[in-house]
Amino acid sequence: PVPREFEIVFEGTTDQPPERELAAFQKAWKAAKVSDKTQVMITAGPGGGGSAFDQALLANRRLRTVRSLLPATVNARQHYDPEFVPDTVRIVVGAMD
């Protein structure tokens, strides 16, 4: 199966996705019919503003938020990538690398 990708773009320094992003993700996740026991990789870019440390802290809070949106049975790995798109979290289904 080809990995499927979902992205959630955050705004400012919040760790909660904007309503439109949350609604779009939930709709896309449901439509994708992702298996409950699937493996996913959640990658976050740096959070907006502040020092590199503050950006990493915000990214990690966003990772936890996005993980909480997925079924508990999903096998999810979380990764912070300072080179990834800022304020963006990507969920890749079926990819653990």
Stockholm file with secondary structure:
# STOCKHOLM 1.0

chainA/1-97         PVPREFEIVFEGTTDQPPERELAAFQKAWKAAKVSDKTQVMITAGPGGGGSAFDQALLANRRLRTVRSLLPATVNARQHYDPEFVPDTVRIVVGAMD
#=GR chainA/1-97 SS CCCEEEEEECCTTCSSCCHHHHHHHHHHHHHHTCCTTCEEEEEECCCSSSCHHHHHHHHHHHHHHHHHHSCTTSEEEEEECTTSCTTEEEEEETCCC
#=GC SS_cons        CCCEEEEEECCTTCSSCCHHHHHHHHHHHHHHTCCTTCEEEEEECCCSSSCHHHHHHHHHHHHHHHHHHSCTTSEEEEEECTTSCTTEEEEEETCCC
//
